[in-house]
């Protein structure tokens, strides 16, 4: 293969960027007191963290199931006995992915940028007439070329990565209440504290008209993921539902498909030097979704299968910002939300209402 001088300089620049990124990963992370330290680490795989766990009779929903950590999460949960609904923007691709799973997997179409599609997907899940035990909000979008795109006046990353999942959680929340212990798992990213704008979420300019870059837009949307999970945990306190967010790791998956060739080369180099394999990348997803040690753990952020806080200044634990995010998200998606009402036990199978003497 021949490489031109321009290509060489581009690749060299990408390599420098990678080394800088790897070198600046010295962010201080502190283990959360009161949560058992996990026996797993960055090298653990999804199969290892779920070994010995029986998910028979449980229903999991995994968005973005066709490749990468989404497919591995679906595959491993199904391997442990769960019935998994795997979603994709293409129903054909979702069917193909589900057909490769050793276990029970049901395909569903989900286009997170189209809230009508989100509503339809939720109805597909509801038609199974089962409580939902695990809702893994995994699908994500990462733009390339620094070309700002809007959906109904809102920047695309924020719509796809946050608002689409916001509507999905709302439409399925009552089914999570019906499970013995429902779990909402929001796949965020360390970009939430490394790449978000300095103001956090700029509610006054969600179209990002004043200053736009792909990295800032992605970081803002991932911060929204973390804060959404944080606010959910607060609102669901005292129920049987937990909500946690996580960074899966630096992994060479299909999320980089929109990046330019030079940046993709640099990202690929970074993942080879300091990244995880896909089975390792899906480990934290599966750990947070299934570990018995986390039955009552909610409102936390995980990396490498452990709950951590970021010691450096960030908006990761900003409860006021999280509350405002919930309010703004409700306003932006109001036409697609369900009003949460008492659970209708007659709509689901294989579940009985709680004994009045126990409630």
C-alpha positions in Angstrom: 0.0 0.0 0.0 1.4 3.4 -0.9 0.8 6.4 1.3 1.0 10.0 0.1 2.8 12.7 2.0 -0.5 14.3 2.9 -1.9 10.9 4.1 1.2 10.3 6.1 1.0 13.7 7.8 -2.7 13.1 8.5 -2.0 9.7 10.0 0.9 11.1 12.0 -1.4 13.8 13.4 -4.0 11.3 14.3 -1.3 9.2 16.1 -0.3 12.3 18.1 -3.9 12.9 19.0 -4.2 9.4 20.2 -1.2 9.6 22.4 -2.4 12.8 23.9 -5.8 11.3 24.6 -4.2 8.2 26.2 -1.9 10.4 28.2 -4.6 12.7 29.6 -6.7 9.8 31.0 -5.4 10.6 34.4 -8.8 11.8 35.7 -9.1 11.1 39.4 -11.9 8.6 40.0 -13.1 7.7 43.5 -14.9 4.5 44.5 -18.4 5.1 45.9 -18.6 4.3 49.6 -21.3 1.9 50.6 -21.3 0.0 47.3 -19.5 -3.4 47.3 -16.4 -3.4 45.3 -16.8 -5.6 42.2 -14.5 -8.5 41.7 -14.3 -7.5 38.0 -12.2 -5.0 36.2 -11.5 -3.5 32.7 -10.4 -6.9 31.4 -13.5 -8.8 32.5 -15.9 -10.0 29.8 -19.7 -10.0 29.7 -19.8 -13.7 30.0 -17.5 -13.6 33.0 -19.6 -11.1 34.9 -22.8 -13.0 34.4 -21.4 -16.5 35.0 -23.7 -18.4 37.3 -26.6 -15.9 37.0 -29.9 -17.5 35.8 -32.1 -15.0 33.9 -34.8 -17.5 32.9 -38.3 -16.0 32.8 -36.9 -12.4 32.7 -37.4 -9.9 29.8 -34.6 -7.6 28.7 -34.8 -4.8 26.1 -31.5 -3.8 24.5 -31.5 -0.9 22.0 -28.9 -1.0 19.2 -28.5 -4.7 19.0 -27.0 -5.3 15.6 -23.3 -5.0 16.3 -20.7 -4.1 18.9 -21.5 -4.0 22.6 -25.2 -4.0 21.9 -25.1 -7.3 20.1 -22.8 -8.8 22.8 -25.1 -7.6 25.6 -28.1 -9.2 23.9 -26.2 -12.4 23.2 -25.0 -12.8 26.7 -28.3 -11.9 28.4 -30.0 -14.5 26.1 -27.3 -17.0 26.9 -28.1 -16.6 30.6 -31.8 -17.4 29.9 -33.4 -14.0 29.4 -35.9 -13.3 26.6 -34.3 -10.3 24.9 -35.9 -7.7 22.7 -33.2 -6.4 20.4 -33.8 -3.1 18.5 -32.3 -1.6 15.4 -33.2 1.2 13.0 -33.7 -1.6 10.5 -36.1 -4.4 11.3 -34.3 -6.6 8.8 -31.0 -6.0 10.6 -32.6 -6.6 14.0 -34.0 -9.9 12.7 -30.6 -11.0 11.4 -28.9 -10.1 14.7 -31.5 -11.9 16.8 -31.2 -15.0 14.6 -27.5 -15.3 15.6 -28.4 -15.5 19.3 -28.4 -18.8 21.2 -31.6 -18.2 23.1 -34.8 -16.3 22.8 -34.6 -12.9 21.1 -37.3 -10.8 19.5 -36.4 -8.1 16.9 -38.0 -4.7 17.0 -37.5 -1.5 14.9 -36.4 1.6 16.7 -35.4 4.9 15.1 -34.5 7.1 18.1 -34.6 10.3 16.0 -38.3 9.6 15.2 -40.5 9.6 18.3 -43.3 7.9 16.4 -41.0 5.0 15.8 -40.1 5.0 19.6 -43.8 4.8 20.5 -44.3 2.0 18.0 -41.3 0.1 19.4 -42.6 0.4 22.9 -45.9 -1.0 21.8 -44.1 -4.0 20.2 -42.5 -4.6 23.6 -45.7 -4.2 25.4 -47.4 -6.7 23.1 -45.3 -9.4 24.7 -47.4 -9.0 27.9 -44.5 -9.4 30.2 -42.9 -7.3 33.0 -39.6 -5.8 31.9 -36.7 -6.7 34.1 -33.9 -4.9 32.3 -34.0 -1.9 29.9 -30.6 -1.3 28.5 -30.5 2.1 26.7 -27.4 1.2 24.6 -27.9 2.6 21.1 -25.9 5.8 20.3 -25.0 8.2 17.5 -21.6 10.0 16.9 -21.5 12.4 14.1 -18.5 13.3 11.9 -17.4 16.2 9.8 -18.4 18.8 12.3 -21.6 19.5 10.3 -24.4 20.5 12.7 -27.7 18.7 12.1 -31.0 19.6 13.6 -34.2 17.6 14.3 -37.1 19.8 15.0 -34.7 22.6 16.0 -32.7 20.4 18.4 -29.2 19.2 17.7 -29.2 15.6 16.5 -26.9 14.0 19.1 -29.1 15.3 21.9 -32.2 13.9 20.1 -30.9 10.5 19.3 -28.8 9.8 22.4 -31.0 11.4 25.0 -34.6 12.3 23.9 -35.3 9.1 22.0 -34.3 7.0 25.0 -36.2 9.4 27.3 -39.4 8.6 25.4 -38.7 4.9 25.4 -38.2 4.8 29.1 -41.4 6.7 29.7 -43.4 4.4 27.5 -42.1 1.3 29.2 -41.8 2.4 32.8 -45.0 0.8 34.0 -43.8 -2.6 32.8 -40.6 -2.1 34.8 -42.8 -1.5 37.9 -44.3 -5.0 37.4 -41.0 -6.8 37.6 -39.6 -8.1 40.8 -36.7 -5.6 40.5 -36.6 -3.5 37.4 -33.3 -2.1 36.1 -32.7 0.9 33.8 -29.2 0.8 32.4 -28.1 4.0 30.5 -25.0 3.6 28.4 -23.3 6.9 28.6 -19.6 7.7 28.1 -16.6 9.3 29.8 -17.3 12.0 27.2 -19.9 13.2 29.7 -17.1 14.7 31.9 -14.4 15.0 29.3 -16.2 16.3 26.2 -19.3 18.2 27.4 -19.4 22.0 27.1 -18.1 23.8 30.1 -21.6 25.0 31.0 -22.8 21.4 31.0 -26.0 21.3 29.1 -26.7 24.6 27.3 -30.5 24.7 27.7 -30.7 28.1 26.0 -29.1 26.7 22.8 -30.0 23.1 22.3 -29.5 23.6 18.6 -25.9 24.5 19.3 -26.0 27.5 17.0 -23.4 29.5 18.9 -20.6 27.0 19.0 -20.7 23.5 17.4 -18.3 20.6 17.2 -19.1 16.9 17.0 -17.2 16.2 20.2 -19.0 18.9 22.2 -22.4 17.7 20.9 -21.6 14.1 21.7 -20.3 15.1 25.1 -23.4 17.1 25.9 -25.7 14.2 24.9 -23.7 11.8 27.0 -23.9 14.1 30.0 -27.6 14.2 29.4 -27.6 10.4 29.6 -25.9 10.5 33.0 -28.1 13.2 34.4 -31.2 11.6 33.1 -30.3 8.4 34.9 -29.5 10.4 38.1 -32.8 12.1 38.1 -34.7 8.9 37.3 -33.0 7.3 40.4 -34.2 10.2 42.5 -37.8 10.0 41.2 -37.9 6.2 41.6 -36.5 6.1 45.1 -38.5 3.7 47.2 -39.8 1.7 44.2 -38.4 -1.6 42.9 -36.7 0.1 40.0 -33.1 1.2 39.9 -31.4 3.5 37.3 -27.7 3.6 36.7 -25.4 4.9 33.9 -22.0 3.8 32.7 -19.0 4.2 30.4 -18.4 0.9 28.6 -14.8 1.7 27.7 -13.0 2.7 24.6 -14.0 0.2 22.0 -13.7 0.0 18.2 -17.4 -0.3 17.3 -19.6 0.9 14.5 -20.3 4.2 16.4 -17.3 5.7 14.6 -18.9 5.1 11.1 -19.5 8.8 10.6 -16.0 10.0 11.4 -13.6 11.0 8.6 -11.0 8.4 7.6 -8.1 10.1 9.4 -10.1 10.3 12.7 -11.3 6.8 12.3 -7.7 5.7 11.8 -6.7 7.5 15.0 -9.6 6.1 17.0 -8.8 2.6 15.7 -5.2 3.1 16.9 -6.4 4.3 20.3 -8.6 1.2 20.8 -5.7 -1.1 19.9 -3.3 0.7 22.3 -5.6 1.4 25.2 -9.0 0.0 24.3 -11.2 -3.0 25.1 -12.5 -5.8 23.1 -16.2 -6.0 22.4 -16.8 -8.8 25.1 -14.9 -6.6 27.6 -16.8 -3.5 26.5 -20.2 -5.2 27.1 -19.1 -6.4 30.6 -20.2 -3.2 32.5 -23.6 -3.2 30.6 -24.2 -6.8 31.7 -22.9 -6.4 35.2 -25.1 -3.4 36.0 -28.1 -5.1 34.4 -27.8 -8.4 36.3 -25.5 -8.4 39.4 -27.3 -9.4 42.6 -25.0 -7.1 44.4 -26.7 -4.1 42.8 -30.3 -5.0 43.7 -30.7 -1.8 45.7 -28.0 0.4 44.0 -29.4 3.3 42.1 -28.3 6.7 40.9 -24.6 5.9 40.2 -22.2 6.0 37.4 -20.0 2.9 36.6 -16.7 2.3 34.8 -15.0 -1.1 34.6 -17.9 -2.7 36.6 -17.5 -0.4 39.6 -19.4 2.6 40.8 -17.2 5.8 40.8 -17.4 9.5 41.2 -15.3 11.9 39.2 -13.1 13.9 41.7 -12.5 16.7 39.3 -15.1 19.5 38.7 -17.8 18.3 36.4 -21.6 18.3 36.0 -21.9 14.6 36.6 -23.7 14.9 39.9 -25.5 18.3 39.4 -29.0 17.5 40.7 -30.3 20.9 39.7 -29.2 20.5 36.1 -30.6 16.9 36.2 -34.0 18.3 37.3 -34.0 21.0 34.6 -33.1 18.4 32.0 -36.1 16.3 33.0 -38.4 19.3 32.7 -37.0 20.4 29.3 -37.1 16.9 28.0 -40.8 16.5 29.0 -41.6 19.8 27.2 -39.8 18.7 24.0 -41.4 15.3 23.9 -44.8 16.0 25.5 -46.9 14.7 22.6 -45.3 11.2 22.9 -45.3 10.6 26.7 -47.6 8.5 28.8 -48.9 9.8 32.0 -47.8 7.4 34.6 -50.7 5.7 36.3 -51.1 2.8 38.8 -50.0 -0.5 37.3 -52.7 -2.6 35.5 -51.8 -6.2 36.6 -54.4 -7.6 34.2 -52.3 -6.6 31.1 -49.4 -8.9 31.8 -48.8 -12.6 32.0 -46.8 -14.7 34.5 -47.1 -12.1 37.3 -49.3 -11.6 40.2 -50.1 -8.4 42.1 -48.4 -8.1 45.5 -50.2 -9.5 48.5 -52.2 -6.8 50.2 -50.7 -7.9 53.5 -47.2 -7.4 52.2 -47.8 -3.9 50.7 
